[in-house]
Amino acid sequence: MSSSTQDHPTEDPSKTSADLSQVQYQWQEGVENLEGYGPGGYHPTHIGDQHCDGRYHVVHKLGYGTYSTVWLARDNLEAKYVALKILVAAVCQNRSESKILRALSLRNPEHPGRAYVSSLLDEFVITGPNGRHLCVVSEAAGCSVAQSKEASITWKFPPNVARAISAQVLLGLDYVHSCGVIHADLHSNNILFKSPSFTWCATDELYSRVGEPQKLPVERLDGSPNGPEVPEYCVPPAFIFESSEDIVDSQVIIADFGEAFFQDEKRKELHAPMLLLPPEIFFDDVAGPEIDVWMLACTIYEILGERPLFEGFMPDKDHVLAEMVSTLGDLPRHWWDRWEEKTDFFLEDGSWKPDTHRGHEPHSRLLAQRLRIMGRGEDPETCEFSREEMASLEMLLKQMLAYEPSERITTGATIESEWMKGWGKPAMAETGVIS
């Protein structure tokens, strides 16, 4: 998905639009699904559109998801650039994201992690040919951690940049939890760099930094004229990627609270990437704040190294559970006994099945081994992380990846951990994130 602000809502707006399952428009690379324009769907947006009596002036596109398009806009009242997220009409009334962002904006302003969480600046509703659309205004940010790595040759950040990013996200998540919120979709696509490209300037100067918006044709396959439900043209997102090895300014924010919920809500289903889901979700247990801790452990490993912690091509839940056992050892008995497909990977005595038909190696690669091959050097003598740091990091990740949610370390404890004090916070100072 070509977006630094992805979303995965639980309701499909396309079901409210007639015939959206049929391809109606000529495909264009790098833009949202044009069949998503129709009753209940996207709002047709154009460069130059203005909202709130001219306060917000659309100048470029930042991204899109299944349930929103995200635009770069000039806030002429505050003299700054902002991200304007326009949700599809079908979820306008049920969307909790703005409630979550309001809660995050109003509580604990002195918390050290507040600076690393996306802020709600404004919200309003617009009416268009496809219905009423909630618009959420937040600070404009640059590319995601994932996009930066994908633009890289090495797939790695400089060591201190990687440490500083990880430390900021630990602090940011502690702030989120202190506000009674669970993010529920915390991964490298939802951690965004604060982009210096979006400092206040004239539009022409902005375009000299990020390029002018492309305007690609929107054409019906049957040759009929377009209706008002679709835009006159479609716009790919601005190219603001910076290769991970070139990152100097390591300031980041946690973004996209489209899947977030309050801690007093009961959820059993998540829409995060399969390889990041914690074990309790696979066994229909209630999701609590601990799910974020598990996901962040996986994400920190990816930030600090060059590869994901758990790996697999188009994995299903059974492959992911096998990866967990490979990395962390045996599942708790109450889950092991309920895991129906474990015999695809294991013999009755719990040892690996040598002739498994599944695409998984029939042996374990424990966390300590995965840390050695994370891309910082397998030889302790030449590794970019010292023996002491690797030991502290392994301890922290083990605590964050405890199988039982009740045994998982809290966010408050992570920011007081040995790794955070010895390497995370010092890296924030050395890279200029904090003074």
Contacts in CASP RR format, 6 or more apart in sequence:
PFRMAT RR
TARGET T0000
AUTHOR 0000-0000-0000
METHOD contacts of the structure
MODEL  1
MSSSTQDHPTEDPSKTSADLSQVQYQWQEGVENLEGYGPGGYHPTHIGDQ
HCDGRYHVVHKLGYGTYSTVWLARDNLEAKYVALKILVAAVCQNRSESKI
LRALSLRNPEHPGRAYVSSLLDEFVITGPNGRHLCVVSEAAGCSVAQSKE
ASITWKFPPNVARAISAQVLLGLDYVHSCGVIHADLHSNNILFKSPSFTW
CATDELYSRVGEPQKLPVERLDGSPNGPEVPEYCVPPAFIFESSEDIVDS
QVIIADFGEAFFQDEKRKELHAPMLLLPPEIFFDDVAGPEIDVWMLACTI
YEILGERPLFEGFMPDKDHVLAEMVSTLGDLPRHWWDRWEEKTDFFLEDG
SWKPDTHRGHEPHSRLLAQRLRIMGRGEDPETCEFSREEMASLEMLLKQM
LAYEPSERITTGATIESEWMKGWGKPAMAETGVIS
1 64 0 8 1.000
1 65 0 8 1.000
1 66 0 8 1.000
1 189 0 8 1.000
2 30 0 8 1.000
2 31 0 8 1.000
2 63 0 8 1.000
2 64 0 8 1.000
2 236 0 8 1.000
2 237 0 8 1.000
3 62 0 8 1.000
3 63 0 8 1.000
3 64 0 8 1.000
3 65 0 8 1.000
3 70 0 8 1.000
3 237 0 8 1.000
4 62 0 8 1.000
4 63 0 8 1.000
4 70 0 8 1.000
4 141 0 8 1.000
4 142 0 8 1.000
4 143 0 8 1.000
4 144 0 8 1.000
4 147 0 8 1.000
4 189 0 8 1.000
4 192 0 8 1.000
4 237 0 8 1.000
4 255 0 8 1.000
5 62 0 8 1.000
5 63 0 8 1.000
5 65 0 8 1.000
5 68 0 8 1.000
5 70 0 8 1.000
5 83 0 8 1.000
5 85 0 8 1.000
5 190 0 8 1.000
5 192 0 8 1.000
5 255 0 8 1.000
5 256 0 8 1.000
6 65 0 8 1.000
6 189 0 8 1.000
6 190 0 8 1.000
6 256 0 8 1.000
7 65 0 8 1.000
7 66 0 8 1.000
7 67 0 8 1.000
7 68 0 8 1.000
7 256 0 8 1.000
7 258 0 8 1.000
7 259 0 8 1.000
8 66 0 8 1.000
8 67 0 8 1.000
8 185 0 8 1.000
8 258 0 8 1.000
8 259 0 8 1.000
8 271 0 8 1.000
8 272 0 8 1.000
9 66 0 8 1.000
9 67 0 8 1.000
9 91 0 8 1.000
9 95 0 8 1.000
9 258 0 8 1.000
9 259 0 8 1.000
9 271 0 8 1.000
10 269 0 8 1.000
10 271 0 8 1.000
11 90 0 8 1.000
11 91 0 8 1.000
11 94 0 8 1.000
12 90 0 8 1.000
13 36 0 8 1.000
13 40 0 8 1.000
13 41 0 8 1.000
13 67 0 8 1.000
13 88 0 8 1.000
13 89 0 8 1.000
13 90 0 8 1.000
13 91 0 8 1.000
14 20 0 8 1.000
14 21 0 8 1.000
14 35 0 8 1.000
14 36 0 8 1.000
14 41 0 8 1.000
15 90 0 8 1.000
16 39 0 8 1.000
16 40 0 8 1.000
16 41 0 8 1.000
16 89 0 8 1.000
16 90 0 8 1.000
17 36 0 8 1.000
17 38 0 8 1.000
17 39 0 8 1.000
17 40 0 8 1.000
17 41 0 8 1.000
17 130 0 8 1.000
18 39 0 8 1.000
20 35 0 8 1.000
20 36 0 8 1.000
20 38 0 8 1.000
21 35 0 8 1.000
22 35 0 8 1.000
23 35 0 8 1.000
23 221 0 8 1.000
24 34 0 8 1.000
24 35 0 8 1.000
24 220 0 8 1.000
24 221 0 8 1.000
24 222 0 8 1.000
25 34 0 8 1.000
25 35 0 8 1.000
25 218 0 8 1.000
25 219 0 8 1.000
25 220 0 8 1.000
25 221 0 8 1.000
25 230 0 8 1.000
26 217 0 8 1.000
26 218 0 8 1.000
26 219 0 8 1.000
26 220 0 8 1.000
26 221 0 8 1.000
27 34 0 8 1.000
28 34 0 8 1.000
28 216 0 8 1.000
28 217 0 8 1.000
28 218 0 8 1.000
28 234 0 8 1.000
28 236 0 8 1.000
29 236 0 8 1.000
30 236 0 8 1.000
30 237 0 8 1.000
31 64 0 8 1.000
31 216 0 8 1.000
31 234 0 8 1.000
31 235 0 8 1.000
31 236 0 8 1.000
32 42 0 8 1.000
32 64 0 8 1.000
32 65 0 8 1.000
32 69 0 8 1.000
32 234 0 8 1.000
33 66 0 8 1.000
34 218 0 8 1.000
34 230 0 8 1.000
34 234 0 8 1.000
36 42 0 8 1.000
36 88 0 8 1.000
37 44 0 8 1.000
37 130 0 8 1.000
37 229 0 8 1.000
37 230 0 8 1.000
37 231 0 8 1.000
38 129 0 8 1.000
38 130 0 8 1.000
38 229 0 8 1.000
38 230 0 8 1.000
39 89 0 8 1.000
39 130 0 8 1.000
39 131 0 8 1.000
39 229 0 8 1.000
40 88 0 8 1.000
40 89 0 8 1.000
40 90 0 8 1.000
40 130 0 8 1.000
40 131 0 8 1.000
41 88 0 8 1.000
41 89 0 8 1.000
41 90 0 8 1.000
41 130 0 8 1.000
41 131 0 8 1.000
42 68 0 8 1.000
42 69 0 8 1.000
42 86 0 8 1.000
42 88 0 8 1.000
42 130 0 8 1.000
43 69 0 8 1.000
43 86 0 8 1.000
43 88 0 8 1.000
43 89 0 8 1.000
43 126 0 8 1.000
43 128 0 8 1.000
43 130 0 8 1.000
43 131 0 8 1.000
43 133 0 8 1.000
44 128 0 8 1.000
44 129 0 8 1.000
44 130 0 8 1.000
44 228 0 8 1.000
44 229 0 8 1.000
44 230 0 8 1.000
44 231 0 8 1.000
44 232 0 8 1.000
45 58 0 8 1.000
45 69 0 8 1.000
45 71 0 8 1.000
45 86 0 8 1.000
45 231 0 8 1.000
46 58 0 8 1.000
46 231 0 8 1.000
46 232 0 8 1.000
46 233 0 8 1.000
47 58 0 8 1.000
47 59 0 8 1.000
47 60 0 8 1.000
47 213 0 8 1.000
47 215 0 8 1.000
47 235 0 8 1.000
48 57 0 8 1.000
48 58 0 8 1.000
48 59 0 8 1.000
49 57 0 8 1.000
49 58 0 8 1.000
50 56 0 8 1.000
50 57 0 8 1.000
50 58 0 8 1.000
51 58 0 8 1.000
51 73 0 8 1.000
51 84 0 8 1.000
51 124 0 8 1.000
51 126 0 8 1.000
51 135 0 8 1.000
52 122 0 8 1.000
52 124 0 8 1.000
54 76 0 8 1.000
55 75 0 8 1.000
55 76 0 8 1.000
55 77 0 8 1.000
56 73 0 8 1.000
56 74 0 8 1.000
56 75 0 8 1.000
56 76 0 8 1.000
56 82 0 8 1.000
56 84 0 8 1.000
56 137 0 8 1.000
57 73 0 8 1.000
57 74 0 8 1.000
57 76 0 8 1.000
58 71 0 8 1.000
58 72 0 8 1.000
58 73 0 8 1.000
58 84 0 8 1.000
59 72 0 8 1.000
59 73 0 8 1.000
59 74 0 8 1.000
59 81 0 8 1.000
59 203 0 8 1.000
59 206 0 8 1.000
59 213 0 8 1.000
60 71 0 8 1.000
60 72 0 8 1.000
60 206 0 8 1.000
60 207 0 8 1.000
60 210 0 8 1.000
60 213 0 8 1.000
60 235 0 8 1.000
60 238 0 8 1.000
61 69 0 8 1.000
61 70 0 8 1.000
61 71 0 8 1.000
61 72 0 8 1.000
61 213 0 8 1.000
61 235 0 8 1.000
61 236 0 8 1.000
61 237 0 8 1.000
61 238 0 8 1.000
62 70 0 8 1.000
62 71 0 8 1.000
62 72 0 8 1.000
62 83 0 8 1.000
62 140 0 8 1.000
62 142 0 8 1.000
62 237 0 8 1.000
62 238 0 8 1.000
63 69 0 8 1.000
63 70 0 8 1.000
63 237 0 8 1.000
64 70 0 8 1.000
64 237 0 8 1.000
67 87 0 8 1.000
67 88 0 8 1.000
67 91 0 8 1.000
68 85 0 8 1.000
68 86 0 8 1.000
68 87 0 8 1.000
68 88 0 8 1.000
69 85 0 8 1.000
69 86 0 8 1.000
70 83 0 8 1.000
70 84 0 8 1.000
70 85 0 8 1.000
70 86 0 8 1.000
71 83 0 8 1.000
71 84 0 8 1.000
71 85 0 8 1.000
71 86 0 8 1.000
72 81 0 8 1.000
72 82 0 8 1.000
72 83 0 8 1.000
72 84 0 8 1.000
72 140 0 8 1.000
72 198 0 8 1.000
72 238 0 8 1.000
73 81 0 8 1.000
73 82 0 8 1.000
73 83 0 8 1.000
73 84 0 8 1.000
73 137 0 8 1.000
74 81 0 8 1.000
74 82 0 8 1.000
74 203 0 8 1.000
75 81 0 8 1.000
75 82 0 8 1.000
75 121 0 8 1.000
75 137 0 8 1.000
79 200 0 8 1.000
80 140 0 8 1.000
80 200 0 8 1.000
81 140 0 8 1.000
81 198 0 8 1.000
81 199 0 8 1.000
81 200 0 8 1.000
81 206 0 8 1.000
82 121 0 8 1.000
82 122 0 8 1.000
82 137 0 8 1.000
82 138 0 8 1.000
82 139 0 8 1.000
82 140 0 8 1.000
83 137 0 8 1.000
83 138 0 8 1.000
83 139 0 8 1.000
83 140 0 8 1.000
83 141 0 8 1.000
84 135 0 8 1.000
84 136 0 8 1.000
84 137 0 8 1.000
85 135 0 8 1.000
85 136 0 8 1.000
85 137 0 8 1.000
85 138 0 8 1.000
86 126 0 8 1.000
86 133 0 8 1.000
86 134 0 8 1.000
86 135 0 8 1.000
87 95 0 8 1.000
87 97 0 8 1.000
87 133 0 8 1.000
87 134 0 8 1.000
87 135 0 8 1.000
87 136 0 8 1.000
88 130 0 8 1.000
88 133 0 8 1.000
89 128 0 8 1.000
89 130 0 8 1.000
89 131 0 8 1.000
89 132 0 8 1.000
89 133 0 8 1.000
91 134 0 8 1.000
92 125 0 8 1.000
92 131 0 8 1.000
92 132 0 8 1.000
92 133 0 8 1.000
92 134 0 8 1.000
93 132 0 8 1.000
95 134 0 8 1.000
95 258 0 8 1.000
96 258 0 8 1.000
96 260 0 8 1.000
96 261 0 8 1.000
97 136 0 8 1.000
97 257 0 8 1.000
97 258 0 8 1.000
97 260 0 8 1.000
98 120 0 8 1.000
98 123 0 8 1.000
98 134 0 8 1.000
98 136 0 8 1.000
100 181 0 8 1.000
100 257 0 8 1.000
100 258 0 8 1.000
100 260 0 8 1.000
100 261 0 8 1.000
100 262 0 8 1.000
101 118 0 8 1.000
101 119 0 8 1.000
101 120 0 8 1.000
101 136 0 8 1.000
101 138 0 8 1.000
101 257 0 8 1.000
102 120 0 8 1.000
103 179 0 8 1.000
103 180 0 8 1.000
103 181 0 8 1.000
103 262 0 8 1.000
104 117 0 8 1.000
104 118 0 8 1.000
104 119 0 8 1.000
104 120 0 8 1.000
104 175 0 8 1.000
104 176 0 8 1.000
104 179 0 8 1.000
104 181 0 8 1.000
104 257 0 8 1.000
105 119 0 8 1.000
105 120 0 8 1.000
107 178 0 8 1.000
107 179 0 8 1.000
108 114 0 8 1.000
108 175 0 8 1.000
108 178 0 8 1.000
108 179 0 8 1.000
111 174 0 8 1.000
111 175 0 8 1.000
111 178 0 8 1.000
112 171 0 8 1.000
112 175 0 8 1.000
112 415 0 8 1.000
113 168 0 8 1.000
113 171 0 8 1.000
113 172 0 8 1.000
113 174 0 8 1.000
113 175 0 8 1.000
114 172 0 8 1.000
114 175 0 8 1.000
115 253 0 8 1.000
116 168 0 8 1.000
116 169 0 8 1.000
116 171 0 8 1.000
116 172 0 8 1.000
116 175 0 8 1.000
116 252 0 8 1.000
116 253 0 8 1.000
116 254 0 8 1.000
117 172 0 8 1.000
117 175 0 8 1.000
117 176 0 8 1.000
117 253 0 8 1.000
117 254 0 8 1.000
118 138 0 8 1.000
118 139 0 8 1.000
118 141 0 8 1.000
118 192 0 8 1.000
118 253 0 8 1.000
118 254 0 8 1.000
118 255 0 8 1.000
118 256 0 8 1.000
118 257 0 8 1.000
119 138 0 8 1.000
119 139 0 8 1.000
120 136 0 8 1.000
120 137 0 8 1.000
120 138 0 8 1.000
121 137 0 8 1.000
121 138 0 8 1.000
121 139 0 8 1.000
122 137 0 8 1.000
123 134 0 8 1.000
123 135 0 8 1.000
123 136 0 8 1.000
123 137 0 8 1.000
124 135 0 8 1.000
124 137 0 8 1.000
125 132 0 8 1.000
125 133 0 8 1.000
125 134 0 8 1.000
125 135 0 8 1.000
126 132 0 8 1.000
126 133 0 8 1.000
126 135 0 8 1.000
127 133 0 8 1.000
129 227 0 8 1.000
129 228 0 8 1.000
129 229 0 8 1.000
130 229 0 8 1.000
138 255 0 8 1.000
139 194 0 8 1.000
139 253 0 8 1.000
140 195 0 8 1.000
140 198 0 8 1.000
141 192 0 8 1.000
141 193 0 8 1.000
141 194 0 8 1.000
141 195 0 8 1.000
141 198 0 8 1.000
141 253 0 8 1.000
141 255 0 8 1.000
142 192 0 8 1.000
142 193 0 8 1.000
142 194 0 8 1.000
142 195 0 8 1.000
142 197 0 8 1.000
142 198 0 8 1.000
142 240 0 8 1.000
143 151 0 8 1.000
143 192 0 8 1.000
143 193 0 8 1.000
143 195 0 8 1.000
143 240 0 8 1.000
143 241 0 8 1.000
143 242 0 8 1.000
144 188 0 8 1.000
144 189 0 8 1.000
144 190 0 8 1.000
144 191 0 8 1.000
144 192 0 8 1.000
144 193 0 8 1.000
145 165 0 8 1.000
145 188 0 8 1.000
145 189 0 8 1.000
145 191 0 8 1.000
145 192 0 8 1.000
145 193 0 8 1.000
145 252 0 8 1.000
145 303 0 8 1.000
146 187 0 8 1.000
146 188 0 8 1.000
146 189 0 8 1.000
146 191 0 8 1.000
147 189 0 8 1.000
147 241 0 8 1.000
148 157 0 8 1.000
148 193 0 8 1.000
148 241 0 8 1.000
148 242 0 8 1.000
148 243 0 8 1.000
148 244 0 8 1.000
148 247 0 8 1.000
149 155 0 8 1.000
149 156 0 8 1.000
149 157 0 8 1.000
149 188 0 8 1.000
149 244 0 8 1.000
149 302 0 8 1.000
149 306 0 8 1.000
150 241 0 8 1.000
151 241 0 8 1.000
151 242 0 8 1.000
151 243 0 8 1.000
151 244 0 8 1.000
152 243 0 8 1.000
152 244 0 8 1.000
152 245 0 8 1.000
153 243 0 8 1.000
153 245 0 8 1.000
154 244 0 8 1.000
154 245 0 8 1.000
154 306 0 8 1.000
155 244 0 8 1.000
155 305 0 8 1.000
155 306 0 8 1.000
155 307 0 8 1.000
156 162 0 8 1.000
156 244 0 8 1.000
156 245 0 8 1.000
156 305 0 8 1.000
156 306 0 8 1.000
156 375 0 8 1.000
156 376 0 8 1.000
157 165 0 8 1.000
157 244 0 8 1.000
157 245 0 8 1.000
157 247 0 8 1.000
157 250 0 8 1.000
157 303 0 8 1.000
157 305 0 8 1.000
158 245 0 8 1.000
158 247 0 8 1.000
159 376 0 8 1.000
159 384 0 8 1.000
159 385 0 8 1.000
159 427 0 8 1.000
160 250 0 8 1.000
160 427 0 8 1.000
160 430 0 8 1.000
160 431 0 8 1.000
161 244 0 8 1.000
161 247 0 8 1.000
161 248 0 8 1.000
161 250 0 8 1.000
161 427 0 8 1.000
161 431 0 8 1.000
162 303 0 8 1.000
162 304 0 8 1.000
162 305 0 8 1.000
163 304 0 8 1.000
163 423 0 8 1.000
163 424 0 8 1.000
163 426 0 8 1.000
163 427 0 8 1.000
163 428 0 8 1.000
164 250 0 8 1.000
164 424 0 8 1.000
164 427 0 8 1.000
164 428 0 8 1.000
164 430 0 8 1.000
164 431 0 8 1.000
164 432 0 8 1.000
164 433 0 8 1.000
165 191 0 8 1.000
165 250 0 8 1.000
165 252 0 8 1.000
165 303 0 8 1.000
166 300 0 8 1.000
166 303 0 8 1.000
166 304 0 8 1.000
166 424 0 8 1.000
167 420 0 8 1.000
167 424 0 8 1.000
167 425 0 8 1.000
167 427 0 8 1.000
167 428 0 8 1.000
168 250 0 8 1.000
168 251 0 8 1.000
168 252 0 8 1.000
168 428 0 8 1.000
168 433 0 8 1.000
169 186 0 8 1.000
169 191 0 8 1.000
169 252 0 8 1.000
169 254 0 8 1.000
169 296 0 8 1.000
169 299 0 8 1.000
169 300 0 8 1.000
169 303 0 8 1.000
170 296 0 8 1.000
170 300 0 8 1.000
170 411 0 8 1.000
170 414 0 8 1.000
170 415 0 8 1.000
170 420 0 8 1.000
171 415 0 8 1.000
172 254 0 8 1.000
173 183 0 8 1.000
173 186 0 8 1.000
173 254 0 8 1.000
173 292 0 8 1.000
173 293 0 8 1.000
173 296 0 8 1.000
173 411 0 8 1.000
173 414 0 8 1.000
174 411 0 8 1.000
174 412 0 8 1.000
174 414 0 8 1.000
174 415 0 8 1.000
176 182 0 8 1.000
176 183 0 8 1.000
176 254 0 8 1.000
176 260 0 8 1.000
176 292 0 8 1.000
176 411 0 8 1.000
177 263 0 8 1.000
177 289 0 8 1.000
177 292 0 8 1.000
177 410 0 8 1.000
177 411 0 8 1.000
177 412 0 8 1.000
180 262 0 8 1.000
180 263 0 8 1.000
180 289 0 8 1.000
181 257 0 8 1.000
181 260 0 8 1.000
181 261 0 8 1.000
181 262 0 8 1.000
181 263 0 8 1.000
182 260 0 8 1.000
182 261 0 8 1.000
182 262 0 8 1.000
182 263 0 8 1.000
182 267 0 8 1.000
182 287 0 8 1.000
182 288 0 8 1.000
182 289 0 8 1.000
182 291 0 8 1.000
182 292 0 8 1.000
183 190 0 8 1.000
183 254 0 8 1.000
183 257 0 8 1.000
183 259 0 8 1.000
183 260 0 8 1.000
183 292 0 8 1.000
183 295 0 8 1.000
184 259 0 8 1.000
184 260 0 8 1.000
184 261 0 8 1.000
184 267 0 8 1.000
184 270 0 8 1.000
184 271 0 8 1.000
184 272 0 8 1.000
184 287 0 8 1.000
184 291 0 8 1.000
184 292 0 8 1.000
185 256 0 8 1.000
185 258 0 8 1.000
185 259 0 8 1.000
185 260 0 8 1.000
185 270 0 8 1.000
185 271 0 8 1.000
185 272 0 8 1.000
185 295 0 8 1.000
186 254 0 8 1.000
186 272 0 8 1.000
186 276 0 8 1.000
186 292 0 8 1.000
186 295 0 8 1.000
186 296 0 8 1.000
186 299 0 8 1.000
187 272 0 8 1.000
187 273 0 8 1.000
187 276 0 8 1.000
187 295 0 8 1.000
187 298 0 8 1.000
187 299 0 8 1.000
188 299 0 8 1.000
188 302 0 8 1.000
188 303 0 8 1.000
189 256 0 8 1.000
190 254 0 8 1.000
190 255 0 8 1.000
190 256 0 8 1.000
191 252 0 8 1.000
191 253 0 8 1.000
191 254 0 8 1.000
191 255 0 8 1.000
191 299 0 8 1.000
191 303 0 8 1.000
192 252 0 8 1.000
192 253 0 8 1.000
192 255 0 8 1.000
193 242 0 8 1.000
193 247 0 8 1.000
193 249 0 8 1.000
193 250 0 8 1.000
193 251 0 8 1.000
193 252 0 8 1.000
194 249 0 8 1.000
194 251 0 8 1.000
194 252 0 8 1.000
194 253 0 8 1.000
195 240 0 8 1.000
196 249 0 8 1.000
197 206 0 8 1.000
197 209 0 8 1.000
197 210 0 8 1.000
197 240 0 8 1.000
198 206 0 8 1.000
210 238 0 8 1.000
210 239 0 8 1.000
210 240 0 8 1.000
211 238 0 8 1.000
211 239 0 8 1.000
213 235 0 8 1.000
213 236 0 8 1.000
213 238 0 8 1.000
214 235 0 8 1.000
214 236 0 8 1.000
215 233 0 8 1.000
215 234 0 8 1.000
215 235 0 8 1.000
216 233 0 8 1.000
216 234 0 8 1.000
216 235 0 8 1.000
216 236 0 8 1.000
217 233 0 8 1.000
217 234 0 8 1.000
218 226 0 8 1.000
218 230 0 8 1.000
218 231 0 8 1.000
218 232 0 8 1.000
218 233 0 8 1.000
218 234 0 8 1.000
219 226 0 8 1.000
220 226 0 8 1.000
226 232 0 8 1.000
248 431 0 8 1.000
249 431 0 8 1.000
250 431 0 8 1.000
250 432 0 8 1.000
250 433 0 8 1.000
251 433 0 8 1.000
259 270 0 8 1.000
259 271 0 8 1.000
259 272 0 8 1.000
261 267 0 8 1.000
263 288 0 8 1.000
263 289 0 8 1.000
266 286 0 8 1.000
267 286 0 8 1.000
267 287 0 8 1.000
267 288 0 8 1.000
268 281 0 8 1.000
268 284 0 8 1.000
268 285 0 8 1.000
268 286 0 8 1.000
268 287 0 8 1.000
269 281 0 8 1.000
270 277 0 8 1.000
270 281 0 8 1.000
270 287 0 8 1.000
270 291 0 8 1.000
272 295 0 8 1.000
274 315 0 8 1.000
274 316 0 8 1.000
274 317 0 8 1.000
274 320 0 8 1.000
275 298 0 8 1.000
275 308 0 8 1.000
275 310 0 8 1.000
275 311 0 8 1.000
275 312 0 8 1.000
275 315 0 8 1.000
275 320 0 8 1.000
275 323 0 8 1.000
276 294 0 8 1.000
276 295 0 8 1.000
276 298 0 8 1.000
276 299 0 8 1.000
276 310 0 8 1.000
277 295 0 8 1.000
277 317 0 8 1.000
277 320 0 8 1.000
278 290 0 8 1.000
278 291 0 8 1.000
278 294 0 8 1.000
278 295 0 8 1.000
278 405 0 8 1.000
279 321 0 8 1.000
279 324 0 8 1.000
279 331 0 8 1.000
279 335 0 8 1.000
279 403 0 8 1.000
280 286 0 8 1.000
280 287 0 8 1.000
280 290 0 8 1.000
280 291 0 8 1.000
280 405 0 8 1.000
281 287 0 8 1.000
281 291 0 8 1.000
282 317 0 8 1.000
282 320 0 8 1.000
282 321 0 8 1.000
282 335 0 8 1.000
283 335 0 8 1.000
283 338 0 8 1.000
285 405 0 8 1.000
288 405 0 8 1.000
289 410 0 8 1.000
289 411 0 8 1.000
290 405 0 8 1.000
290 406 0 8 1.000
290 408 0 8 1.000
291 405 0 8 1.000
292 411 0 8 1.000
293 400 0 8 1.000
293 408 0 8 1.000
293 409 0 8 1.000
293 410 0 8 1.000
293 411 0 8 1.000
293 414 0 8 1.000
294 400 0 8 1.000
294 401 0 8 1.000
294 408 0 8 1.000
296 400 0 8 1.000
297 309 0 8 1.000
297 396 0 8 1.000
297 397 0 8 1.000
297 400 0 8 1.000
297 401 0 8 1.000
298 308 0 8 1.000
298 309 0 8 1.000
298 310 0 8 1.000
298 401 0 8 1.000
300 397 0 8 1.000
300 400 0 8 1.000
301 308 0 8 1.000
301 309 0 8 1.000
301 370 0 8 1.000
301 371 0 8 1.000
301 374 0 8 1.000
301 397 0 8 1.000
302 308 0 8 1.000
302 309 0 8 1.000
304 374 0 8 1.000
304 376 0 8 1.000
304 385 0 8 1.000
304 393 0 8 1.000
305 374 0 8 1.000
305 375 0 8 1.000
305 376 0 8 1.000
306 374 0 8 1.000
306 375 0 8 1.000
307 373 0 8 1.000
307 374 0 8 1.000
307 375 0 8 1.000
309 327 0 8 1.000
309 370 0 8 1.000
310 320 0 8 1.000
310 323 0 8 1.000
310 324 0 8 1.000
310 327 0 8 1.000
311 323 0 8 1.000
312 319 0 8 1.000
312 323 0 8 1.000
315 323 0 8 1.000
318 339 0 8 1.000
318 341 0 8 1.000
318 342 0 8 1.000
318 344 0 8 1.000
318 345 0 8 1.000
318 358 0 8 1.000
319 358 0 8 1.000
319 359 0 8 1.000
319 360 0 8 1.000
321 331 0 8 1.000
321 339 0 8 1.000
321 342 0 8 1.000
322 344 0 8 1.000
322 345 0 8 1.000
322 358 0 8 1.000
322 360 0 8 1.000
323 360 0 8 1.000
324 331 0 8 1.000
324 403 0 8 1.000
325 331 0 8 1.000
325 345 0 8 1.000
325 346 0 8 1.000
325 364 0 8 1.000
326 360 0 8 1.000
326 361 0 8 1.000
326 363 0 8 1.000
326 364 0 8 1.000
326 365 0 8 1.000
326 366 0 8 1.000
327 364 0 8 1.000
327 365 0 8 1.000
327 366 0 8 1.000
327 367 0 8 1.000
327 370 0 8 1.000
327 401 0 8 1.000
328 366 0 8 1.000
328 367 0 8 1.000
328 398 0 8 1.000
328 401 0 8 1.000
328 403 0 8 1.000
329 364 0 8 1.000
329 366 0 8 1.000
330 336 0 8 1.000
330 350 0 8 1.000
331 339 0 8 1.000
331 403 0 8 1.000
332 403 0 8 1.000
332 404 0 8 1.000
335 403 0 8 1.000
336 342 0 8 1.000
343 353 0 8 1.000
344 353 0 8 1.000
344 356 0 8 1.000
344 357 0 8 1.000
344 358 0 8 1.000
345 352 0 8 1.000
345 353 0 8 1.000
345 356 0 8 1.000
345 358 0 8 1.000
345 360 0 8 1.000
345 362 0 8 1.000
346 352 0 8 1.000
346 353 0 8 1.000
347 353 0 8 1.000
352 362 0 8 1.000
352 363 0 8 1.000
352 364 0 8 1.000
353 362 0 8 1.000
354 362 0 8 1.000
355 362 0 8 1.000
356 362 0 8 1.000
367 394 0 8 1.000
367 397 0 8 1.000
367 398 0 8 1.000
367 401 0 8 1.000
368 394 0 8 1.000
371 390 0 8 1.000
371 393 0 8 1.000
371 394 0 8 1.000
371 397 0 8 1.000
372 378 0 8 1.000
372 383 0 8 1.000
376 383 0 8 1.000
376 384 0 8 1.000
376 385 0 8 1.000
377 383 0 8 1.000
377 384 0 8 1.000
380 387 0 8 1.000
380 390 0 8 1.000
383 390 0 8 1.000
385 393 0 8 1.000
389 419 0 8 1.000
389 422 0 8 1.000
389 423 0 8 1.000
392 417 0 8 1.000
392 418 0 8 1.000
392 419 0 8 1.000
392 422 0 8 1.000
392 423 0 8 1.000
393 419 0 8 1.000
393 423 0 8 1.000
395 417 0 8 1.000
395 418 0 8 1.000
395 419 0 8 1.000
396 409 0 8 1.000
396 414 0 8 1.000
396 417 0 8 1.000
396 418 0 8 1.000
396 419 0 8 1.000
396 420 0 8 1.000
399 408 0 8 1.000
399 409 0 8 1.000
399 413 0 8 1.000
399 414 0 8 1.000
399 417 0 8 1.000
400 408 0 8 1.000
400 409 0 8 1.000
400 414 0 8 1.000
401 408 0 8 1.000
402 408 0 8 1.000
402 409 0 8 1.000
409 417 0 8 1.000
414 420 0 8 1.000
425 434 0 8 1.000
428 434 0 8 1.000
429 435 0 8 1.000
END
